[in-house]
Amino acid sequence: MKKPEFDIYQVADVSTKYITKEDGSLIDRLGAPSHIACIDPEDAQSGSPGDIFAVLQDSRLHRKQMADLKQFGFSKAFVRIIRALHRQRIHYVRFDAGSGDADGLPEFDW
């Protein structure tokens, strides 16, 4: 029997220090555009270890995604991150307070 082969997609790991406090309150809201998952915490006190968003790669769908994110209330900083990931052809992003640094992005202290 042949071993199954799978497509592999990159997931960017972005600290929530690069999004605004308002973005932080929006990322886990029901109906947030492109939000596809919230990773369950190991225990109830630790909080969520990340929210995952899809970064649409089709140009037409990506433009709609940008408009939807803005309309939902996401900041320019959040939209900038999604746009940069699109340019780098990264399909998914996980936002988490414990993620690493990303050069070239402004930081928000919240």
N, C-alpha and C positions, 0 to 999 in steps of 0.2 A: 504494500500500500504506500502510495506517494505521500510524503509529508505535506501538510497544507502550507501554503505561502500566503502571507498577509501584507497588505499595504501598510506602511508606517508613516505617520504624520508627526511632525514636531509640535511640541507644546511649549510655548514661552512661559517662563516662570517670572512674574512681575510682582514686586512688592507693592502693597497698598500705600506705601509712602509716596508713590508717584501719582496717586489719584487724590481727589479732594475728599474731605469728610462727607460731603453730600453724595459723591460717587459711592463711597463706602456704604452709605445707607440704601443706595439704589441697587447695588450689584446682586443682592440676594432677594430682591422683591419679585414676587410672582408676576410674570409677564414682562420682565426686563428683556428688551430685544437682544437676541443672540445668546442669552444665558442658557446653557445647556445642562449644567450640573453644579451641585454643591456637594463637595466631598464630606462625608459624615465624619465627625470628630471621633477620636478614640474613646473619649469620655465626655460626658455632658458638660463638665466645667471648662474644658479646653477651647471651646468654640469651634467654628468651622475652619478646617485647614485649607480652605480654598474654594473659590467660585470659578467655574470654567465657562468661557465664552467662545463661540465659534467666530472665526474671522473669515468671512465669505470671500472667495477668490474670484468669482465671476465679476467683471467690472460693473455691469448693470446692477447686479444684486448688492455689490459692495456700496455703490452710491446710495441705494435704498437703505442699506444697513446704517450708513452714516447719518442719513436723515432721521431714521427711526431712533437712533441713540440720542441725537440732539433733541428730538421732540419729547423723548421720555424724561429728559432733564440731565443727561450726562454732560459733564464739563468738557471744555476744549481740551484739557489735559488728557482725559479719558479717550476722547475721539482721536487725539493725536497718536496715542499708543496703538489703537486699533488700526489706524491708517499706516503707521510704520510697520506693523506686523504684516499687513496686506502687501506692502511693497517688498517685504522680505519673503513672501510666500509661506508664511507660518499660519497654519490653519486653526490653531487653538491657543488660548492664553489662560493661564491660571493666575488669579489675583489672590495673594496671601500676604499677611503681615510679615511672615518669616522668610519671604523669598529674597533672592539676592539683589545686588545692585545692577542698575542699567544706566550706563553713561549717557549724558546728553538730555536727560529728562529732569524737569524741575521737581523738587521735593516739597511735600506738604506735611506740616507738623500737626498731627491730630492724634 
